[in-house]
Structures are given as C-alpha cells and as structure tokens.
C-alpha cells in the first residue's frame, strides 16, 4: 500500500499518575529506577511553600540520599542549568526529581541533558539535537499551565542574547509525571490566571497547528472546554479543590496536545518577548493570544470554529466573520475576568523593540507549525497591534 508517511503522527508521553496525593509516590518511582542519590530541583518560592521539604523527607524516609538545588529563577538561565549539572555530577547523583512550575522542570531537563553529554546546554538548541539519554526524571508540577511535566520541550533563557531558546526532542520527555492538584493550592490568583491562560494557549495552538492530528485534537479540545468553564471561577476562589483538579487536568491534556502537535506564533513571539524582558511566560502568551488568532483565522477557519464551540459558543447559523468576532470577544472577556488585560507597552515594550523581538520570533521552532506562514513584517504587525 502506498502511503504518504508525512501524514503519519507519533504521540509521546511520560508515565502519568494523576490525582490528589500522587506526589507521595515519588520515592517508590525513584527506587524503581535504582536511585541511590536523588538530585532534587526546585525554586525559592516552591521551597518556601514547603513542598521541597516534603519531597525530600519522602525520599530520605525511603533510604535515598538527596541533594537539593533551588537556585532556579522564573525563566531558567543557561548558567543555572550549568551550575545544577555540576552539582549533580559532583554529588554522583543518579536520578532527577523536580517539583515546581515550568522553570524548575525545564531547568531539570537541561541539567539532565548536560549531565548525559558533558557539554554546554547552548549546544542543544533546536530540534532532535540530543544523542544520549538523560538520567531518569520524575517531574511534579506545582502550577496548572506550563505542562513541562508531560512535554518534549525545554525552554531555557540565554541572558547574553536576551532570548529564550527551545530544545525539542522526545528524549526530553520525562519518565514519570506525578500530577497532583494538591500542590497547586499555594498558587495565588495571578499565577493561577497566568498558568491557566498559558494552558489555554497550548490547547488552541496545538489544535490549529499544522502538526495536529486525531491523537492530539481530542486532548486539545477537552482542555479548551475545561479551562473555559473552570478557570474564571478558580481565580475567584483559588482554594476550591474541584476547580483546581479540573484546571490541572486541562493543563495535562493541553500539554499532551502541544507536545505532539507543537505550537504556533503565540509561543514563538512569547519566547522572544519573555527572554528579552524576563516576563512571566503565561502573561506574554495572554497579551498576544487574540492578536495571533485574528492573524491566523482566515487560514484555519474550520479549526477555529471548533475552538469557538469548545468555548461554549453556539456557532449555528453564524458567518465566518461572526464566529471570529465572538471567539475574539470570548478570549478577551476571559482574560479580563482573570485580570490579564495589560498591553505590551505597559510592560515596557516599545516600538523600537519590535524589530529585535520579531527577528528572534522567526527563529523559534514553534513558528514552523503556525497555520499561516509568517514573514518578518507579519510578526512585526502582530506585536504592534498588541502594544
């Protein structure tokens, strides 16, 4: 049978344990990997919340040695990856556990890559650059949005270039993801909003991506439905365990979708913006989302109609332009309700920054699967509209 293999789609994911209390299985999984000395990666905020101490105690109680590294900033930097990798090597660690948001998890992935190859993390920028397997890795997300715990992405910030670069490889997919809604209870409303909108962007971009397929579409659409219905009430009541679980489930499904379908122009532009001004990733995505949707809509109208329907918009009898208007309005309404209605100019972006930002956005691998091919001027115009 003659078949075009370009139409085939693979689907990669870690072993996933989902539900309240799943973090407590960390020592069992580490022991199953033959761990003797665990390298525990996190950041100061998660440590202050008490989660690092709990995970360390679970590992020590199981008879494992632990070295903790919490020197990770909100956008993990090249130097932090290299310092962590040296600490991993010098303490003769053999398994990596990370607990935190996207930054500690991405840093942990970088540490694993450097530990396996003995080279600088900068050498692995791009797609499928990894040749040796990383140490066993167990990730425990404390935010419901970044989905680094299930993805084949690692995003690292290079301060020298003021640029966030992507490492994309199935070798970056962690071995185990312990997805526990209980650990998101320490997030405040703003972080809940940022990460929740980030997950929404993951799902929308994955669904309209040129790399989408039946294995990713179901996850993407369900993630959109869950976030549309549960994020706003969660931001208003961050202590509600049911809402936390629903948004955490959405984040996981959005992550499985985008890890395999890849993303689009929102993320390409957001990575450039976040690296340049060291801004929260979810906030950058939120500020760009409706502008990129407007740019892409004519090139994926049927897909965006399904996105609108997943956001509980009844599209029956609507023209394409009406669907576009209603979808844009719903996105803007959701952002406003959760408190993410800033403009780029309010965050310090000026017109003179746009050529620099646009140049790096076009180098990002995510731009390749955007449904509409983007020129330098196209990207500049979208940034200008978001100012």
C-alpha positions, 0 to 999 in steps of 0.5 A: 500500500502506498502511503504518504508517511508525512501524514503519519503522527507519533504521540509521546508521553511520560508515565502519568499518575494523576490525582490528589496525593500522587506526589507521595509516590515519588520515592517508590518511582525513584527506587524503581529506577535504582536511585541511590542519590536523588538530585532534587530541583526546585525554586525559592518560592516552591521551597518556601511553600514547603513542598521541597521539604516534603519531597525530600523527607519522602525520599530520605524516609525511603533510604535515598540520599538527596541533594537539593538545588533551588537556585532556579529563577522564573525563566531558567538561565543557561548558567543555572542549568550549568551550575545544577549539572555540576552539582549533580555530577559532583554529588554522583547523583543518579536520578532527577526529581523536580517539583515546581512550575515550568522553570524548575522542570525545564531547568531539570531537563537541561541539567539532565541533558548536560549531565548525559553529554558533558557539554554546554546546554547552548549546544542543544538548541533546536530540534532532535539535537540530543544523542544520549539519554538523560538520567531518569526524571520524575517531574511534579508540577506545582502550577496548572499551565506550563505542562513541562511535566508531560512535554518534549520541550525545554525552554531555557533563557540565554541572558547574553542574547536576551532570548529564550531558546527551545530544545525539542526532542522526545528524549526530553520527555520525562519518565514519570509525571506525578500530577497532583492538584494538591500542590497547586493550592499555594498558587495565588490568583495571578499565577493561577490566571497566568498558568491557566491562560498559558494552558489555554494557549497550548490547547488552541495552538496545538489544535490549529497547528499544522502538526495536529492530528486525531491523537492530539485534537481530542486532548486539545479540545477537552482542555479548551472546554475545561479551562473555559468553564473552570478557570474564571471561577478558580481565580475567584476562589483559588482554594476550591479543590474541584476547580483546581483538579479540573484546571490541572487536568486541562493543563495535562491534556493541553500539554499532551496536545502541544507536545505532539502537535507543537505550537504556533506564533503565540509561543514563538513571539512569547519566547522572544518577548519573555527572554528579552524582558524576563516576563512571566511566560503565561502573561506574554502568551495572554497579551498576544493570544487574540492578536495571533488568532485574528492573524491566523483565522482566515487560514484555519477557519474550520479549526477555529470554529471548533475552538469557538464551540469548545468555548461554549459558543453556539456557532449555528447559523453564524458567518465566518466573520461572526464566529471570529468576532465572538471567539475574539470577544470570548478570549478577551472577556476571559482574560479580563475576568482573570485580570490579564488585560495589560498591553505590551507597552505597559510592560515596557515594550516599545516600538523600537523593540519590535524589530529585535523581538520579531527577528528572534520570533522567526527563529523559534521552532514553534513558528514552523507549525503556525497555520499561516506562514509568517514573514518578518513584517507579519510578526512585526504587525502582530506585536504592534497591534498588541502594544 
